Amino acid sequence: MDRTNLAFGKLNYIICAASVLIIIIGFLLMTGPSSTIEKYEPDIFSTRRIVVAPMICFFGFLTMIGGILYPREKKETKIEQ
């Protein structure tokens, strides 16, 4: 397969990989202890878990869309006559 037939360029893959890392960080920030019947955990309503982490995930998803839509660098080809 020729590299000129690929849909994405190198920068597209870098942006998409960075956005996957941002999304993973957002989901990790959402994790924490859960409440059980025996013990109530007030941390489930912390600002980090219900505001900050979803915003980071949303930013990651927007970055992924940007990475997909970013135009690929086109190399000039010489036309020989």
MODELLER restraints for C-alpha pairs under 7 A, 6 or more apart:
rsr = mdl.restraints
at = mdl.atoms
rsr.add(forms.Gaussian(group=physical.xy_distance, feature=features.Distance(at['CA:8:A'], at['CA:72:A']), mean=6.01, stdev=0.5))
rsr.add(forms.Gaussian(group=physical.xy_distance, feature=features.Distance(at['CA:9:A'], at['CA:72:A']), mean=5.18, stdev=0.5))
rsr.add(forms.Gaussian(group=physical.xy_distance, feature=features.Distance(at['CA:9:A'], at['CA:73:A']), mean=6.58, stdev=0.5))
rsr.add(forms.Gaussian(group=physical.xy_distance, feature=features.Distance(at['CA:12:A'], at['CA:67:A']), mean=5.07, stdev=0.5))
rsr.add(forms.Gaussian(group=physical.xy_distance, feature=features.Distance(at['CA:12:A'], at['CA:68:A']), mean=6.36, stdev=0.5))
rsr.add(forms.Gaussian(group=physical.xy_distance, feature=features.Distance(at['CA:12:A'], at['CA:70:A']), mean=6.54, stdev=0.5))
rsr.add(forms.Gaussian(group=physical.xy_distance, feature=features.Distance(at['CA:15:A'], at['CA:67:A']), mean=5.06, stdev=0.5))
rsr.add(forms.Gaussian(group=physical.xy_distance, feature=features.Distance(at['CA:16:A'], at['CA:64:A']), mean=5.24, stdev=0.5))
rsr.add(forms.Gaussian(group=physical.xy_distance, feature=features.Distance(at['CA:16:A'], at['CA:67:A']), mean=5.31, stdev=0.5))
rsr.add(forms.Gaussian(group=physical.xy_distance, feature=features.Distance(at['CA:19:A'], at['CA:60:A']), mean=4.76, stdev=0.5))
rsr.add(forms.Gaussian(group=physical.xy_distance, feature=features.Distance(at['CA:19:A'], at['CA:61:A']), mean=6.79, stdev=0.5))
rsr.add(forms.Gaussian(group=physical.xy_distance, feature=features.Distance(at['CA:19:A'], at['CA:63:A']), mean=5.58, stdev=0.5))
rsr.add(forms.Gaussian(group=physical.xy_distance, feature=features.Distance(at['CA:19:A'], at['CA:64:A']), mean=5.37, stdev=0.5))
rsr.add(forms.Gaussian(group=physical.xy_distance, feature=features.Distance(at['CA:20:A'], at['CA:60:A']), mean=6.77, stdev=0.5))
rsr.add(forms.Gaussian(group=physical.xy_distance, feature=features.Distance(at['CA:22:A'], at['CA:56:A']), mean=6.87, stdev=0.5))
rsr.add(forms.Gaussian(group=physical.xy_distance, feature=features.Distance(at['CA:22:A'], at['CA:57:A']), mean=6.67, stdev=0.5))
rsr.add(forms.Gaussian(group=physical.xy_distance, feature=features.Distance(at['CA:22:A'], at['CA:60:A']), mean=5.16, stdev=0.5))
rsr.add(forms.Gaussian(group=physical.xy_distance, feature=features.Distance(at['CA:23:A'], at['CA:56:A']), mean=6.87, stdev=0.5))
rsr.add(forms.Gaussian(group=physical.xy_distance, feature=features.Distance(at['CA:23:A'], at['CA:57:A']), mean=4.65, stdev=0.5))
rsr.add(forms.Gaussian(group=physical.xy_distance, feature=features.Distance(at['CA:23:A'], at['CA:60:A']), mean=5.01, stdev=0.5))
rsr.add(forms.Gaussian(group=physical.xy_distance, feature=features.Distance(at['CA:23:A'], at['CA:61:A']), mean=6.97, stdev=0.5))
rsr.add(forms.Gaussian(group=physical.xy_distance, feature=features.Distance(at['CA:26:A'], at['CA:53:A']), mean=4.64, stdev=0.5))
rsr.add(forms.Gaussian(group=physical.xy_distance, feature=features.Distance(at['CA:26:A'], at['CA:54:A']), mean=6.46, stdev=0.5))
rsr.add(forms.Gaussian(group=physical.xy_distance, feature=features.Distance(at['CA:26:A'], at['CA:56:A']), mean=5.18, stdev=0.5))
rsr.add(forms.Gaussian(group=physical.xy_distance, feature=features.Distance(at['CA:26:A'], at['CA:57:A']), mean=4.86, stdev=0.5))
rsr.add(forms.Gaussian(group=physical.xy_distance, feature=features.Distance(at['CA:27:A'], at['CA:53:A']), mean=6.63, stdev=0.5))
rsr.add(forms.Gaussian(group=physical.xy_distance, feature=features.Distance(at['CA:27:A'], at['CA:57:A']), mean=6.94, stdev=0.5))
rsr.add(forms.Gaussian(group=physical.xy_distance, feature=features.Distance(at['CA:29:A'], at['CA:48:A']), mean=6.92, stdev=0.5))
rsr.add(forms.Gaussian(group=physical.xy_distance, feature=features.Distance(at['CA:29:A'], at['CA:49:A']), mean=6.41, stdev=0.5))
rsr.add(forms.Gaussian(group=physical.xy_distance, feature=features.Distance(at['CA:29:A'], at['CA:53:A']), mean=5.46, stdev=0.5))
rsr.add(forms.Gaussian(group=physical.xy_distance, feature=features.Distance(at['CA:30:A'], at['CA:49:A']), mean=4.59, stdev=0.5))
rsr.add(forms.Gaussian(group=physical.xy_distance, feature=features.Distance(at['CA:30:A'], at['CA:53:A']), mean=5.68, stdev=0.5))
rsr.add(forms.Gaussian(group=physical.xy_distance, feature=features.Distance(at['CA:34:A'], at['CA:41:A']), mean=6.26, stdev=0.5))
rsr.add(forms.Gaussian(group=physical.xy_distance, feature=features.Distance(at['CA:34:A'], at['CA:44:A']), mean=6.63, stdev=0.5))
rsr.add(forms.Gaussian(group=physical.xy_distance, feature=features.Distance(at['CA:35:A'], at['CA:41:A']), mean=4.78, stdev=0.5))
